[in-house]
Amino acid sequence: MTLSLTDWLQQSRLVVVSVDKARGYVRVKGHADACSDLACAEQTVVVTEDGMGPDLDALNPGDIIRVEGAADRPDRIVVVRRVWDELTSPEF
């Protein structure tokens, strides 16, 4: 069965629950509300609207992200929507 674009977007996006910068772990919640941990290496790049860098400081709990590379050891973490953008959405 093929997913619609909307279904694919919902299933490929994750919500940041917490960030452990010292250990290099990001806890995320997926579409099914199940949490998992991403083990980030020194090579993991975080891409935001301000550019890209290797620092997990760019991530905030509540940010919506997309992961590129292995599901548990990402090469790139792309911030799709910031938590503060979500909170100021006209949907509220």
Residue pairs with C-beta under 8 A, 6 or more apart in sequence:
3 11
10 31
11 30
11 31
12 66
13 31
13 64
13 65
13 66
13 80
14 28
14 29
14 30
14 64
14 65
14 66
14 67
15 28
15 29
15 62
15 63
15 64
15 65
16 26
16 27
16 28
16 59
16 60
16 61
16 62
16 63
16 64
16 65
16 83
17 27
17 28
17 29
17 35
17 61
18 26
18 27
18 61
19 25
19 26
19 27
19 56
19 59
19 60
19 61
20 26
20 27
21 56
21 57
24 39
24 40
24 41
24 44
24 56
25 37
25 38
25 39
25 40
26 37
26 38
26 40
26 56
26 59
26 77
27 35
27 36
27 37
27 38
28 35
28 36
28 37
28 38
28 65
28 67
29 35
30 36
36 72
37 72
38 67
38 72
38 73
38 74
38 77
39 72
39 73
40 56
40 73
40 74
40 77
41 73
42 54
43 54
43 75
44 54
44 73
44 74
44 75
44 76
44 77
45 52
45 53
45 54
45 75
45 76
45 77
46 52
46 53
46 54
46 55
46 56
46 58
46 59
46 76
46 77
46 79
47 76
47 77
47 78
47 79
48 58
48 79
49 79
49 82
50 58
52 76
58 79
59 65
59 77
59 79
60 82
60 83
61 83
62 83
62 86
62 87
63 79
63 81
63 82
63 83
64 79
64 80
64 81
64 86
65 77
65 78
65 79
65 80
66 77
66 78
66 80
67 74
67 76
67 77
67 78
68 74
68 75
68 76
68 77
68 78
69 75
69 76
